[in-house]
């Protein structure tokens, strides 16, 4: 009989899963984590999906560099963590695009929550090389039914977000 301690293998696998499911820069759940945790056919209740895009974020990179952009993304992540501490899950989808998944409580509540997100993100700022940097955000949101495909909901939220951008950001 031979016995092998597989504890290091289990720990390595858990660490790899954590790295894949979480964004390295912000610590938020990643797109892959979103797809795994809110997989089609596994959601037990309707959820609200809030798609968030920072307006004119590229100008931060162009004007101040990637370090400033990274610092602002981390500050946005902190704001989203704070606003989802009680209910919800903040996600960094990539670049300057974020999302929040939370229980669905109707269109009126979703609109109020989206506005609270928008205001909080507008007030999120960093000081970089003596300059105050902040950006507004455009948000699209959708009710994702338990039987709906997440990819379809993300597409619809993206369309709603485009409306927000075209109507003044």
Secondary structure, DSSP 8 states (H G I E B T S, - for coil): ------HHHHHHHHHHHHHHHB-TTT-SEEHHHHHHHT-TTT-SS-EEEEEEEETTTHHHHHHH-HHHHHHHHHHHHHHHHHHTSSS-EEEEEETTEEEEEEE---HHHHHHHHHHHHHHHHH-EEEETTEEEE--EEEEEEEE-TTS-HHHHHHHHHHHHHHHHHTT-
